[in-house]
Amino acid sequence: MPGRWSVGQYVALCFFSISSMMLGASMTHNYYKPDLTIPAEPVKPNSVLKKRTVAIVPPRGARDDDESSNH
C-alpha cells in the first residue's frame, strides 16, 4: 500500500477522508439552505439577467487633488 501503510490504515484513511468531505458538504448545504424547488414555468434567460446600475464610490480616505491642497 502507498506510504508503507497497512490495508486497515489505508481503508480507515479513505473512510475518514470521504466522511469528512460529506460532513463538510452537508454543513455548508444546511448553512446556506439553497432553494431547490422546481418552478412551475421555466425561467426565461432575459428575465434573470437584468441590467443593473452600479454607483462608483471612491475608497475611504481618497481625496481629490484640489481638496488635499486646501488642507
All heavy atoms as TSV, in Angstrom:
chain	resi	resn	atom	element	x	y	z
A	1	MET	N	N	0.852	-1.173	0.000
A	1	MET	CA	C	0.000	0.000	0.000
A	1	MET	C	C	0.899	1.239	0.000
A	1	MET	O	O	2.046	1.175	0.432
A	1	MET	CB	C	-0.905	0.018	1.231
A	1	MET	CG	C	-1.846	-1.147	1.415
A	1	MET	SD	S	-3.318	-1.457	0.420
A	1	MET	CE	C	-3.556	-0.309	-0.777
A	2	PRO	N	N	0.352	2.376	-0.461
A	2	PRO	CA	C	1.163	3.588	-0.527
A	2	PRO	C	C	1.601	4.062	0.852
A	2	PRO	O	O	0.852	3.994	1.825
A	2	PRO	CB	C	0.248	4.615	-1.188
A	2	PRO	CG	C	-1.083	4.005	-1.294
A	2	PRO	CD	C	-0.971	2.558	-0.996
A	3	GLY	N	N	2.826	4.556	0.924
A	3	GLY	CA	C	3.337	5.114	2.173
A	3	GLY	C	C	3.618	4.070	3.228
A	3	GLY	O	O	3.667	4.393	4.405
A	4	ARG	N	N	3.765	2.804	2.834
A	4	ARG	CA	C	4.038	1.697	3.774
A	4	ARG	C	C	2.974	1.570	4.860
A	4	ARG	O	O	3.272	1.324	6.021
A	4	ARG	CB	C	5.414	1.852	4.402
A	4	ARG	CG	C	6.521	1.822	3.403
A	4	ARG	CD	C	7.843	1.959	4.093
A	4	ARG	NE	N	8.882	2.067	3.051
A	4	ARG	CZ	C	10.121	2.394	3.304
A	4	ARG	NH1	N	10.511	2.644	4.531
A	4	ARG	NH2	N	10.990	2.468	2.335
A	5	TRP	N	N	1.744	1.777	4.489
A	5	TRP	CA	C	0.646	1.643	5.436
A	5	TRP	C	C	0.028	0.268	5.268
A	5	TRP	O	O	0.031	-0.306	4.183
A	5	TRP	CB	C	-0.435	2.692	5.188
A	5	TRP	CG	C	-0.012	4.097	5.472
A	5	TRP	CD1	C	1.124	4.509	6.075
A	5	TRP	CD2	C	-0.741	5.275	5.148
A	5	TRP	NE1	N	1.150	5.874	6.155
A	5	TRP	CE2	C	0.014	6.377	5.596
A	5	TRP	CE3	C	-1.939	5.517	4.548
A	5	TRP	CZ2	C	-0.407	7.688	5.458
A	5	TRP	CZ3	C	-2.370	6.823	4.399
A	5	TRP	CH2	C	-1.599	7.898	4.860
A	6	SER	N	N	-0.584	-0.207	6.328
A	6	SER	CA	C	-1.310	-1.475	6.230
A	6	SER	C	C	-2.643	-1.230	5.532
A	6	SER	O	O	-3.085	-0.087	5.368
A	6	SER	CB	C	-1.539	-2.061	7.623
A	6	SER	OG	O	-2.465	-1.254	8.328
A	7	VAL	N	N	-3.273	-2.304	5.129
A	7	VAL	CA	C	-4.563	-2.190	4.440
A	7	VAL	C	C	-5.593	-1.549	5.360
A	7	VAL	O	O	-6.392	-0.695	4.931
A	7	VAL	CB	C	-5.039	-3.582	3.960
A	7	VAL	CG1	C	-6.428	-3.500	3.350
A	7	VAL	CG2	C	-4.073	-4.165	2.960
A	8	GLY	N	N	-5.594	-1.910	6.617
A	8	GLY	CA	C	-6.550	-1.339	7.575
A	8	GLY	C	C	-6.371	0.163	7.749
A	8	GLY	O	O	-7.350	0.918	7.804
A	9	GLN	N	N	-5.108	0.625	7.817
A	9	GLN	CA	C	-4.849	2.058	7.951
A	9	GLN	C	C	-5.286	2.800	6.688
A	9	GLN	O	O	-5.838	3.904	6.758
A	9	GLN	CB	C	-3.364	2.301	8.210
A	9	GLN	CG	C	-2.899	1.884	9.571
A	9	GLN	CD	C	-1.398	2.022	9.723
A	9	GLN	OE1	O	-0.646	1.850	8.766
A	9	GLN	NE2	N	-0.958	2.331	10.943
A	10	TYR	N	N	-5.041	2.194	5.536
A	10	TYR	CA	C	-5.410	2.827	4.264
A	10	TYR	C	C	-6.925	2.926	4.123
A	10	TYR	O	O	-7.461	3.951	3.718
A	10	TYR	CB	C	-4.816	2.031	3.107
A	10	TYR	CG	C	-4.934	2.709	1.773
A	10	TYR	CD1	C	-4.167	3.821	1.466
A	10	TYR	CD2	C	-5.819	2.236	0.807
A	10	TYR	CE1	C	-4.266	4.451	0.248
A	10	TYR	CE2	C	-5.932	2.866	-0.410
A	10	TYR	CZ	C	-5.156	3.968	-0.684
A	10	TYR	OH	O	-5.264	4.594	-1.888
A	11	VAL	N	N	-7.640	1.871	4.502
A	11	VAL	CA	C	-9.107	1.882	4.437
A	11	VAL	C	C	-9.659	2.910	5.415
A	11	VAL	O	O	-10.596	3.650	5.089
A	11	VAL	CB	C	-9.668	0.471	4.708
A	11	VAL	CG1	C	-11.170	0.506	4.920
A	11	VAL	CG2	C	-9.314	-0.468	3.569
A	12	ALA	N	N	-9.081	2.986	6.619
A	12	ALA	CA	C	-9.539	3.963	7.605
A	12	ALA	C	C	-9.308	5.385	7.090
A	12	ALA	O	O	-10.164	6.263	7.253
A	12	ALA	CB	C	-8.829	3.745	8.934
A	13	LEU	N	N	-8.141	5.622	6.477
A	13	LEU	CA	C	-7.853	6.941	5.920
A	13	LEU	C	C	-8.876	7.318	4.856
A	13	LEU	O	O	-9.413	8.436	4.860
A	13	LEU	CB	C	-6.449	6.974	5.321
A	13	LEU	CG	C	-6.078	8.255	4.582
A	13	LEU	CD1	C	-5.850	9.381	5.577
A	13	LEU	CD2	C	-4.862	8.046	3.718
A	14	CYS	N	N	-9.175	6.388	3.960
A	14	CYS	CA	C	-10.164	6.658	2.905
A	14	CYS	C	C	-11.543	6.912	3.503
A	14	CYS	O	O	-12.252	7.837	3.092
A	14	CYS	CB	C	-10.218	5.505	1.917
A	14	CYS	SG	S	-8.738	5.352	0.914
A	15	PHE	N	N	-11.926	6.091	4.476
A	15	PHE	CA	C	-13.239	6.245	5.100
A	15	PHE	C	C	-13.379	7.605	5.782
A	15	PHE	O	O	-14.371	8.317	5.582
A	15	PHE	CB	C	-13.471	5.124	6.123
A	15	PHE	CG	C	-14.717	5.317	6.941
A	15	PHE	CD1	C	-15.961	5.066	6.398
A	15	PHE	CD2	C	-14.637	5.773	8.248
A	15	PHE	CE1	C	-17.110	5.256	7.143
A	15	PHE	CE2	C	-15.779	5.963	9.007
A	15	PHE	CZ	C	-17.024	5.704	8.454
A	16	PHE	N	N	-12.383	7.980	6.582
A	16	PHE	CA	C	-12.475	9.244	7.309
A	16	PHE	C	C	-12.353	10.451	6.373
A	16	PHE	O	O	-12.952	11.489	6.614
A	16	PHE	CB	C	-11.442	9.306	8.425
A	16	PHE	CG	C	-11.791	8.421	9.588
A	16	PHE	CD1	C	-10.979	7.349	9.930
A	16	PHE	CD2	C	-12.941	8.641	10.316
A	16	PHE	CE1	C	-11.308	6.537	10.989
A	16	PHE	CE2	C	-13.286	7.827	11.384
A	16	PHE	CZ	C	-12.464	6.764	11.717
A	17	SER	N	N	-11.597	10.319	5.294
A	17	SER	CA	C	-11.489	11.414	4.324
A	17	SER	C	C	-12.826	11.658	3.631
A	17	SER	O	O	-13.291	12.795	3.524
A	17	SER	CB	C	-10.422	11.100	3.282
A	17	SER	OG	O	-9.166	10.987	3.868
A	18	ILE	N	N	-13.444	10.588	3.167
A	18	ILE	CA	C	-14.730	10.723	2.480
A	18	ILE	C	C	-15.807	11.191	3.453
A	18	ILE	O	O	-16.645	12.040	3.116
A	18	ILE	CB	C	-15.106	9.399	1.796
A	18	ILE	CG1	C	-14.137	9.136	0.640
A	18	ILE	CG2	C	-16.540	9.426	1.286
A	18	ILE	CD1	C	-14.253	7.775	0.018
A	19	SER	N	N	-15.797	10.658	4.680
A	19	SER	CA	C	-16.781	11.090	5.691
A	19	SER	C	C	-16.622	12.571	6.001
A	19	SER	O	O	-17.615	13.292	6.156
A	19	SER	CB	C	-16.611	10.278	6.970
A	19	SER	OG	O	-16.829	8.922	6.719
A	20	SER	N	N	-15.381	13.039	6.100
A	20	SER	CA	C	-15.128	14.447	6.390
A	20	SER	C	C	-15.651	15.340	5.258
A	20	SER	O	O	-16.259	16.381	5.513
A	20	SER	CB	C	-13.629	14.656	6.577
A	20	SER	OG	O	-13.335	16.019	6.693
A	21	MET	N	N	-15.430	14.921	4.015
A	21	MET	CA	C	-15.928	15.711	2.880
A	21	MET	C	C	-17.452	15.749	2.865
A	21	MET	O	O	-18.054	16.799	2.605
A	21	MET	CB	C	-15.395	15.147	1.563
A	21	MET	CG	C	-13.936	15.438	1.340
A	21	MET	SD	S	-13.364	14.958	-0.286
A	21	MET	CE	C	-13.213	13.204	-0.083
A	22	MET	N	N	-18.086	14.623	3.144
A	22	MET	CA	C	-19.556	14.583	3.157
A	22	MET	C	C	-20.125	15.434	4.292
A	22	MET	O	O	-21.119	16.134	4.107
A	22	MET	CB	C	-20.043	13.148	3.291
A	22	MET	CG	C	-19.830	12.313	2.073
A	22	MET	SD	S	-20.433	10.654	2.350
A	22	MET	CE	C	-20.764	10.157	0.680
A	23	LEU	N	N	-19.494	15.371	5.460
A	23	LEU	CA	C	-19.952	16.178	6.592
A	23	LEU	C	C	-19.807	17.667	6.285
A	23	LEU	O	O	-20.716	18.462	6.564
A	23	LEU	CB	C	-19.178	15.818	7.852
A	23	LEU	CG	C	-19.546	16.604	9.110
A	23	LEU	CD1	C	-20.977	16.301	9.514
A	23	LEU	CD2	C	-18.592	16.272	10.227
A	24	GLY	N	N	-18.678	18.057	5.697
A	24	GLY	CA	C	-18.480	19.461	5.337
A	24	GLY	C	C	-19.490	19.937	4.300
A	24	GLY	O	O	-20.030	21.043	4.405
A	25	ALA	N	N	-19.773	19.102	3.314
A	25	ALA	CA	C	-20.762	19.466	2.296
A	25	ALA	C	C	-22.149	19.586	2.908
A	25	ALA	O	O	-22.915	20.498	2.576
A	25	ALA	CB	C	-20.765	18.435	1.176
A	26	SER	N	N	-22.471	18.686	3.814
A	26	SER	CA	C	-23.772	18.725	4.477
A	26	SER	C	C	-23.924	19.975	5.337
A	26	SER	O	O	-24.968	20.639	5.322
A	26	SER	CB	C	-23.948	17.475	5.330
A	26	SER	OG	O	-25.157	17.525	6.025
A	27	MET	N	N	-22.879	20.323	6.079
A	27	MET	CA	C	-22.930	21.519	6.925
A	27	MET	C	C	-23.052	22.781	6.079
A	27	MET	O	O	-23.819	23.693	6.406
A	27	MET	CB	C	-21.696	21.582	7.809
A	27	MET	CG	C	-21.663	20.513	8.876
A	27	MET	SD	S	-20.154	20.483	9.829
A	27	MET	CE	C	-20.316	22.009	10.737
A	28	THR	N	N	-22.309	22.847	4.979
A	28	THR	CA	C	-22.398	24.005	4.089
A	28	THR	C	C	-23.789	24.104	3.480
A	28	THR	O	O	-24.369	25.182	3.387
A	28	THR	CB	C	-21.346	23.897	2.977
A	28	THR	OG1	O	-20.059	23.792	3.573
A	28	THR	CG2	C	-21.378	25.108	2.062
A	29	HIS	N	N	-24.345	22.969	3.057
A	29	HIS	CA	C	-25.676	22.944	2.461
A	29	HIS	C	C	-26.730	23.404	3.470
A	29	HIS	O	O	-27.628	24.166	3.130
A	29	HIS	CB	C	-25.988	21.521	1.992
A	29	HIS	CG	C	-27.258	21.383	1.244
A	29	HIS	ND1	N	-27.362	21.690	-0.087
A	29	HIS	CD2	C	-28.482	20.986	1.634
A	29	HIS	CE1	C	-28.610	21.480	-0.484
A	29	HIS	NE2	N	-29.297	21.052	0.552
A	30	ASN	N	N	-26.606	22.972	4.721
A	30	ASN	CA	C	-27.564	23.388	5.748
A	30	ASN	C	C	-27.390	24.844	6.139
A	30	ASN	O	O	-28.356	25.510	6.510
A	30	ASN	CB	C	-27.431	22.502	6.984
A	30	ASN	CG	C	-28.011	21.135	6.761
A	30	ASN	OD1	O	-28.931	20.960	5.980
A	30	ASN	ND2	N	-27.455	20.149	7.441
A	31	TYR	N	N	-26.199	25.374	6.061
A	31	TYR	CA	C	-25.957	26.774	6.424
A	31	TYR	C	C	-26.553	27.714	5.382
A	31	TYR	O	O	-27.229	28.670	5.709
A	31	TYR	CB	C	-24.456	27.023	6.566
A	31	TYR	CG	C	-24.122	28.442	6.944
A	31	TYR	CD1	C	-24.284	28.891	8.250
A	31	TYR	CD2	C	-23.663	29.351	5.996
A	31	TYR	CE1	C	-23.986	30.190	8.601
A	31	TYR	CE2	C	-23.366	30.652	6.344
A	31	TYR	CZ	C	-23.529	31.070	7.644
A	31	TYR	OH	O	-23.238	32.363	7.977
A	32	TYR	N	N	-26.292	27.453	4.098
A	32	TYR	CA	C	-26.769	28.348	3.044
A	32	TYR	C	C	-28.198	28.065	2.617
A	32	TYR	O	O	-28.853	28.912	2.044
A	32	TYR	CB	C	-25.837	28.275	1.830
A	32	TYR	CG	C	-24.523	28.950	2.092
A	32	TYR	CD1	C	-23.356	28.215	2.208
A	32	TYR	CD2	C	-24.442	30.321	2.233
A	32	TYR	CE1	C	-22.145	28.830	2.460
A	32	TYR	CE2	C	-23.241	30.950	2.489
A	32	TYR	CZ	C	-22.099	30.196	2.589
A	32	TYR	OH	O	-20.906	30.810	2.835
A	33	LYS	N	N	-28.703	26.872	2.863
A	33	LYS	CA	C	-30.074	26.465	2.545
A	33	LYS	C	C	-30.512	26.919	1.149
A	33	LYS	O	O	-31.345	27.806	0.988
A	33	LYS	CB	C	-31.052	26.987	3.593
A	33	LYS	CG	C	-30.822	26.424	4.965
A	33	LYS	CD	C	-31.948	26.786	5.903
A	33	LYS	CE	C	-31.653	26.424	7.326
A	33	LYS	NZ	N	-31.334	25.080	7.610
A	34	PRO	N	N	-29.982	26.291	0.087
A	34	PRO	CA	C	-30.353	26.696	-1.268
A	34	PRO	C	C	-31.807	26.352	-1.578
A	34	PRO	O	O	-32.374	25.413	-1.012
A	34	PRO	CB	C	-29.406	25.882	-2.143
A	34	PRO	CG	C	-29.063	24.697	-1.329
A	34	PRO	CD	C	-29.061	25.171	0.094
A	35	ASP	N	N	-32.413	27.134	-2.448
A	35	ASP	CA	C	-33.784	26.899	-2.876
A	35	ASP	C	C	-33.754	25.847	-3.979
A	35	ASP	O	O	-33.334	26.116	-5.102
A	35	ASP	CB	C	-34.404	28.206	-3.387
A	35	ASP	CG	C	-35.842	28.023	-3.824
A	35	ASP	OD1	O	-36.459	27.011	-3.449
A	35	ASP	OD2	O	-36.347	28.898	-4.559
A	36	LEU	N	N	-34.182	24.646	-3.673
A	36	LEU	CA	C	-34.127	23.549	-4.631
A	36	LEU	C	C	-35.481	23.246	-5.250
A	36	LEU	O	O	-35.655	22.203	-5.867
A	36	LEU	CB	C	-33.568	22.293	-3.949
A	36	LEU	CG	C	-32.155	22.416	-3.392
A	36	LEU	CD1	C	-31.775	21.135	-2.668
A	36	LEU	CD2	C	-31.174	22.709	-4.500
A	37	THR	N	N	-36.447	24.141	-5.099
A	37	THR	CA	C	-37.757	23.910	-5.686
A	37	THR	C	C	-37.693	24.108	-7.187
A	37	THR	O	O	-36.948	24.947	-7.700
A	37	THR	CB	C	-38.808	24.863	-5.089
A	37	THR	OG1	O	-38.379	26.210	-5.319
A	37	THR	CG2	C	-38.968	24.629	-3.599
A	38	ILE	N	N	-38.483	23.322	-7.885
A	38	ILE	CA	C	-38.539	23.426	-9.339
A	38	ILE	C	C	-39.715	24.335	-9.687
A	38	ILE	O	O	-40.850	24.065	-9.293
A	38	ILE	CB	C	-38.715	22.038	-9.977
A	38	ILE	CG1	C	-37.527	21.152	-9.608
A	38	ILE	CG2	C	-38.875	22.158	-11.482
A	38	ILE	CD1	C	-37.664	19.722	-10.049
A	39	PRO	N	N	-39.465	25.447	-10.426
A	39	PRO	CA	C	-40.568	26.354	-10.756
A	39	PRO	C	C	-41.563	25.690	-11.710
A	39	PRO	O	O	-41.207	24.802	-12.486
A	39	PRO	CB	C	-39.870	27.540	-11.423
A	39	PRO	CG	C	-38.551	27.026	-11.868
A	39	PRO	CD	C	-38.194	25.906	-10.964
A	40	ALA	N	N	-42.837	26.127	-11.632
A	40	ALA	CA	C	-43.878	25.568	-12.490
A	40	ALA	C	C	-43.618	25.924	-13.945
A	40	ALA	O	O	-43.855	25.116	-14.843
A	40	ALA	CB	C	-45.245	26.077	-12.047
A	41	GLU	N	N	-43.150	27.140	-14.176
A	41	GLU	CA	C	-42.840	27.587	-15.534
A	41	GLU	C	C	-41.335	27.777	-15.654
A	41	GLU	O	O	-40.693	28.250	-14.718
A	41	GLU	CB	C	-43.541	28.913	-15.832
A	41	GLU	CG	C	-45.047	28.812	-15.801
A	41	GLU	CD	C	-45.695	30.150	-16.064
A	41	GLU	OE1	O	-44.993	31.099	-16.462
A	41	GLU	OE2	O	-46.898	30.254	-15.858
A	42	PRO	N	N	-40.770	27.437	-16.814
A	42	PRO	CA	C	-39.320	27.642	-16.968
A	42	PRO	C	C	-38.965	29.127	-16.920
A	42	PRO	O	O	-39.719	29.983	-17.358
A	42	PRO	CB	C	-39.004	27.049	-18.336
A	42	PRO	CG	C	-40.305	26.731	-18.980
A	42	PRO	CD	C	-41.382	26.828	-17.960
A	43	VAL	N	N	-37.821	29.424	-16.361
A	43	VAL	CA	C	-37.360	30.805	-16.239
A	43	VAL	C	C	-36.759	31.234	-17.563
A	43	VAL	O	O	-35.946	30.518	-18.148
A	43	VAL	CB	C	-36.308	30.917	-15.113
A	43	VAL	CG1	C	-35.782	32.332	-15.005
A	43	VAL	CG2	C	-36.904	30.454	-13.810
A	44	LYS	N	N	-37.170	32.407	-18.041
A	44	LYS	CA	C	-36.635	32.923	-19.296
A	44	LYS	C	C	-35.247	33.511	-19.041
A	44	LYS	O	O	-35.029	34.178	-18.031
A	44	LYS	CB	C	-37.561	33.987	-19.865
A	44	LYS	CG	C	-38.914	33.439	-20.237
A	44	LYS	CD	C	-39.821	34.517	-20.768
A	44	LYS	CE	C	-41.199	33.947	-21.062
A	44	LYS	NZ	N	-42.123	34.984	-21.508
A	45	PRO	N	N	-34.297	33.281	-19.935
A	45	PRO	CA	C	-32.936	33.777	-19.712
A	45	PRO	C	C	-32.851	35.292	-19.580
A	45	PRO	O	O	-32.047	35.806	-18.831
A	45	PRO	CB	C	-32.166	33.301	-20.933
A	45	PRO	CG	C	-32.998	32.247	-21.558
A	45	PRO	CD	C	-34.399	32.488	-21.136
A	46	ASN	N	N	-33.677	36.044	-20.297
A	46	ASN	CA	C	-33.604	37.503	-20.258
A	46	ASN	C	C	-34.122	38.074	-18.947
A	46	ASN	O	O	-33.721	39.159	-18.539
A	46	ASN	CB	C	-34.381	38.109	-21.428
A	46	ASN	CG	C	-33.729	37.789	-22.752
A	46	ASN	OD1	O	-32.543	37.487	-22.819
A	46	ASN	ND2	N	-34.504	37.824	-23.815
A	47	SER	N	N	-35.019	37.368	-18.273
A	47	SER	CA	C	-35.560	37.892	-17.012
A	47	SER	C	C	-34.546	37.765	-15.875
A	47	SER	O	O	-34.594	38.509	-14.923
A	47	SER	CB	C	-36.841	37.154	-16.642
A	47	SER	OG	O	-36.559	35.792	-16.379
A	48	VAL	N	N	-33.638	36.818	-15.990
A	48	VAL	CA	C	-32.630	36.638	-14.945
A	48	VAL	C	C	-31.544	37.688	-15.063
A	48	VAL	O	O	-31.080	38.247	-14.079
A	48	VAL	CB	C	-32.022	35.218	-15.045
A	48	VAL	CG1	C	-30.880	35.064	-14.065
A	48	VAL	CG2	C	-33.096	34.182	-14.796
A	49	LEU	N	N	-31.127	37.990	-16.272
A	49	LEU	CA	C	-30.030	38.924	-16.496
A	49	LEU	C	C	-30.568	40.319	-16.793
A	49	LEU	O	O	-30.596	40.758	-17.933
A	49	LEU	CB	C	-29.155	38.434	-17.661
A	49	LEU	CG	C	-28.542	37.050	-17.492
A	49	LEU	CD1	C	-27.839	36.622	-18.761
A	49	LEU	CD2	C	-27.562	37.067	-16.337
A	50	LYS	N	N	-30.995	41.015	-15.761
A	50	LYS	CA	C	-31.484	42.379	-15.938
A	50	LYS	C	C	-30.317	43.341	-15.825
A	50	LYS	O	O	-29.355	43.090	-15.110
A	50	LYS	CB	C	-32.538	42.713	-14.887
A	50	LYS	CG	C	-33.799	41.912	-15.059
A	50	LYS	CD	C	-34.824	42.298	-14.030
A	50	LYS	CE	C	-36.086	41.481	-14.237
A	50	LYS	NZ	N	-37.090	41.772	-13.240
A	51	LYS	N	N	-30.425	44.459	-16.523
A	51	LYS	CA	C	-29.363	45.447	-16.477
A	51	LYS	C	C	-29.386	46.148	-15.122
A	51	LYS	O	O	-30.422	46.563	-14.642
A	51	LYS	CB	C	-29.560	46.466	-17.598
A	51	LYS	CG	C	-28.422	47.431	-17.727
A	51	LYS	CD	C	-28.621	48.340	-18.912
A	51	LYS	CE	C	-27.466	49.292	-19.025
A	51	LYS	NZ	N	-27.620	50.199	-20.156
A	52	ARG	N	N	-28.214	46.249	-14.528
A	52	ARG	CA	C	-28.112	46.884	-13.219
A	52	ARG	C	C	-27.174	48.071	-13.308
A	52	ARG	O	O	-26.197	48.048	-14.038
A	52	ARG	CB	C	-27.580	45.905	-12.188
A	52	ARG	CG	C	-28.491	44.731	-11.986
A	52	ARG	CD	C	-27.937	43.782	-10.992
A	52	ARG	NE	N	-28.852	42.655	-10.858
A	52	ARG	CZ	C	-28.598	41.593	-10.145
A	52	ARG	NH1	N	-27.477	41.493	-9.498
A	52	ARG	NH2	N	-29.464	40.622	-10.071
A	53	THR	N	N	-27.477	49.093	-12.521
A	53	THR	CA	C	-26.593	50.247	-12.468
A	53	THR	C	C	-25.721	50.136	-11.221
A	53	THR	O	O	-26.159	49.668	-10.177
A	53	THR	CB	C	-27.398	51.558	-12.431
A	53	THR	OG1	O	-28.264	51.519	-11.302
A	53	THR	CG2	C	-28.216	51.727	-13.694
A	54	VAL	N	N	-24.487	50.577	-11.361
A	54	VAL	CA	C	-23.544	50.488	-10.263
A	54	VAL	C	C	-23.010	51.887	-9.979
A	54	VAL	O	O	-22.595	52.600	-10.888
A	54	VAL	CB	C	-22.377	49.545	-10.620
A	54	VAL	CG1	C	-21.364	49.506	-9.500
A	54	VAL	CG2	C	-22.900	48.165	-10.932
A	55	ALA	N	N	-23.050	52.298	-8.724
A	55	ALA	CA	C	-22.503	53.594	-8.343
A	55	ALA	C	C	-21.014	53.425	-8.057
A	55	ALA	O	O	-20.603	52.510	-7.356
A	55	ALA	CB	C	-23.216	54.123	-7.109
A	56	ILE	N	N	-20.209	54.318	-8.610
A	56	ILE	CA	C	-18.769	54.276	-8.376
A	56	ILE	C	C	-18.469	55.194	-7.195
A	56	ILE	O	O	-18.697	56.394	-7.252
A	56	ILE	CB	C	-17.995	54.712	-9.627
A	56	ILE	CG1	C	-18.305	53.748	-10.764
A	56	ILE	CG2	C	-16.508	54.757	-9.333
A	56	ILE	CD1	C	-17.701	54.140	-12.077
A	57	VAL	N	N	-17.978	54.604	-6.127
A	57	VAL	CA	C	-17.706	55.339	-4.901
A	57	VAL	C	C	-16.204	55.281	-4.651
A	57	VAL	O	O	-15.612	54.214	-4.699
A	57	VAL	CB	C	-18.464	54.714	-3.711
A	57	VAL	CG1	C	-18.166	55.446	-2.434
A	57	VAL	CG2	C	-19.954	54.692	-4.003
A	58	PRO	N	N	-15.571	56.426	-4.385
A	58	PRO	CA	C	-14.127	56.385	-4.113
A	58	PRO	C	C	-13.858	55.673	-2.795
A	58	PRO	O	O	-14.689	55.677	-1.894
A	58	PRO	CB	C	-13.735	57.862	-4.025
A	58	PRO	CG	C	-14.992	58.582	-3.724
A	58	PRO	CD	C	-16.107	57.784	-4.332
A	59	PRO	N	N	-12.707	55.047	-2.666
A	59	PRO	CA	C	-12.396	54.342	-1.418
A	59	PRO	C	C	-12.243	55.310	-0.259
A	59	PRO	O	O	-12.029	56.508	-0.443
A	59	PRO	CB	C	-11.076	53.636	-1.726
A	59	PRO	CG	C	-10.518	54.326	-2.904
A	59	PRO	CD	C	-11.655	54.920	-3.656
A	60	ARG	N	N	-12.358	54.779	0.952
A	60	ARG	CA	C	-12.229	55.605	2.142
A	60	ARG	C	C	-10.858	56.255	2.184
A	60	ARG	O	O	-9.849	55.634	1.885
A	60	ARG	CB	C	-12.395	54.778	3.399
A	60	ARG	CG	C	-13.770	54.270	3.601
A	60	ARG	CD	C	-13.823	53.529	4.910
A	60	ARG	NE	N	-15.132	52.909	5.071
A	60	ARG	CZ	C	-15.440	52.124	6.065
A	60	ARG	NH1	N	-14.550	51.839	6.981
A	60	ARG	NH2	N	-16.633	51.598	6.156
A	61	GLY	N	N	-10.826	57.514	2.585
A	61	GLY	CA	C	-9.570	58.222	2.712
A	61	GLY	C	C	-9.056	58.791	1.403
A	61	GLY	O	O	-8.058	59.487	1.394
A	62	ALA	N	N	-9.733	58.475	0.282
A	62	ALA	CA	C	-9.284	59.014	-1.003
A	62	ALA	C	C	-9.763	60.453	-1.130
A	62	ALA	O	O	-10.876	60.794	-0.755
A	62	ALA	CB	C	-9.837	58.180	-2.143
A	63	ARG	N	N	-8.893	61.303	-1.645
A	63	ARG	CA	C	-9.240	62.712	-1.819
A	63	ARG	C	C	-8.868	63.148	-3.219
A	63	ARG	O	O	-7.966	62.601	-3.842
A	63	ARG	CB	C	-8.467	63.593	-0.833
A	63	ARG	CG	C	-8.766	63.285	0.609
A	63	ARG	CD	C	-7.993	64.213	1.492
A	63	ARG	NE	N	-8.256	63.934	2.891
A	63	ARG	CZ	C	-7.628	64.500	3.879
A	63	ARG	NH1	N	-6.682	65.400	3.641
A	63	ARG	NH2	N	-7.916	64.202	5.123
A	64	ASP	N	N	-9.558	64.155	-3.692
A	64	ASP	CA	C	-9.200	64.759	-4.974
A	64	ASP	C	C	-7.965	65.646	-4.760
A	64	ASP	O	O	-7.643	66.041	-3.644
A	64	ASP	CB	C	-10.349	65.637	-5.501
A	64	ASP	CG	C	-11.548	64.774	-5.887
A	64	ASP	OD1	O	-11.350	63.577	-6.188
A	64	ASP	OD2	O	-12.679	65.293	-5.879
A	65	ASP	N	N	-7.279	65.988	-5.840
A	65	ASP	CA	C	-6.099	66.840	-5.730
A	65	ASP	C	C	-6.449	68.220	-5.210
A	65	ASP	O	O	-5.722	68.803	-4.413
A	65	ASP	CB	C	-5.398	66.968	-7.087
A	65	ASP	CG	C	-4.779	65.639	-7.504
A	65	ASP	OD1	O	-4.487	64.818	-6.605
A	65	ASP	OD2	O	-4.620	65.414	-8.711
A	66	ASP	N	N	-7.572	68.777	-5.643
A	66	ASP	CA	C	-7.977	70.121	-5.195
A	66	ASP	C	C	-8.296	70.108	-3.709
A	66	ASP	O	O	-7.973	71.042	-2.988
A	66	ASP	CB	C	-9.210	70.584	-5.971
A	66	ASP	CG	C	-8.909	70.715	-7.455
A	66	ASP	OD1	O	-7.736	70.986	-7.807
A	66	ASP	OD2	O	-9.840	70.525	-8.260
A	67	GLU	N	N	-8.934	69.066	-3.252
A	67	GLU	CA	C	-9.353	69.001	-1.876
A	67	GLU	C	C	-8.151	68.846	-0.930
A	67	GLU	O	O	-8.112	69.430	0.134
A	67	GLU	CB	C	-10.302	67.825	-1.691
A	67	GLU	CG	C	-11.178	67.902	-0.480
A	67	GLU	CD	C	-12.182	66.782	-0.469
A	67	GLU	OE1	O	-11.768	65.612	-0.437
A	67	GLU	OE2	O	-13.382	67.082	-0.499
A	68	SER	N	N	-7.150	68.090	-1.342
A	68	SER	CA	C	-5.990	67.861	-0.470
A	68	SER	C	C	-5.092	69.100	-0.394
A	68	SER	O	O	-4.412	69.327	0.579
A	68	SER	CB	C	-5.186	66.659	-0.954
A	68	SER	OG	O	-4.687	66.920	-2.263
A	69	SER	N	N	-5.097	69.956	-1.434
A	69	SER	CA	C	-4.256	71.163	-1.392
A	69	SER	C	C	-4.863	72.228	-0.488
A	69	SER	O	O	-4.159	73.098	0.002
A	69	SER	CB	C	-4.062	71.724	-2.810
A	69	SER	OG	O	-5.337	72.098	-3.350
A	70	ASN	N	N	-6.164	72.182	-0.227
A	70	ASN	CA	C	-6.822	73.172	0.649
A	70	ASN	C	C	-6.544	72.890	2.127
A	70	ASN	O	O	-6.698	73.756	2.947
A	70	ASN	CB	C	-8.324	73.196	0.407
A	70	ASN	CG	C	-8.649	73.740	-0.970
A	70	ASN	OD1	O	-7.841	74.442	-1.572
A	70	ASN	ND2	N	-9.824	73.399	-1.473
A	71	HIS	N	N	-6.149	71.699	2.457
A	71	HIS	CA	C	-5.950	71.343	3.879
A	71	HIS	C	C	-4.557	71.593	4.305
A	71	HIS	O	O	-3.567	71.498	3.884
A	71	HIS	CB	C	-6.325	69.873	4.108
A	71	HIS	CG	C	-7.786	69.616	3.925
A	71	HIS	ND1	N	-8.720	69.926	4.894
A	71	HIS	CD2	C	-8.467	69.105	2.883
A	71	HIS	CE1	C	-9.903	69.605	4.452
A	71	HIS	NE2	N	-9.785	69.099	3.233
